[in-house]
Amino acid sequence: MTTTLPMILLMLGCAIVTWLPRVIPFILVRNVQLPDVVLRWLSYIPVCILSALVLESLFNAEKSIVTFDWFNLGALIPTLITAIATKSLSKTVVVGVLTMALLRYFF
């Protein structure tokens, strides 16, 4: 694939369009003191997003039948135990990745 000026401009435009909605909110609230209710509400967002991603990966929906994805469930259990026991994100990620890799290698 050759690199042309329109292609570079397109990639630059896509980068700007992706970057702006992520940066503008931080710029707007940088000097504003948010109420405690808003800060408490915002603290739940990472947990909600992570829970939604994990639960979505545990289930397979084929037509009207919902089944478990056993590989993801098998990786979730030691990962969840590690997360609760260590409260370390890096250890949790390493255990999750290694568990999934071992499951895929042996099964």
FENBEL-V998093 format. One record per backbone hydrogen bond with DSSP energy under -0.5 kcal/mol. NH is the residue of the N-H (numbers start at 1). CO is the residue of the C=O. If there is no record, write none. Layout:
nh=[NH NH]
co=[CO CO]
This chain:
nh=[4 8 9 10 11 12 13 14 15 16 17 18 19 20 21 22 23 23 24 27 28 29 30 30 32 34 39 40 41 42 43 44 44 45 46 48 49 50 51 52 53 54 55 56 57 58 58 59 60 62 62 63 65 67 67 69 70 73 74 75 76 77 78 79 80 81 82 83 84 85 86 87 87 89 92 93 94 95 96 97 98 99 100 101 102 103 104 105 106 107]
co=[2 4 5 6 7 8 9 10 11 12 13 14 15 16 17 19 19 20 20 23 24 25 26 27 29 32 35 36 37 38 39 40 41 42 42 44 45 46 47 48 49 50 51 52 53 54 55 55 67 60 65 61 62 60 65 58 68 69 70 71 72 73 74 75 76 77 78 79 80 81 82 82 83 87 88 89 90 91 92 93 94 95 96 97 98 99 100 101 102 103]
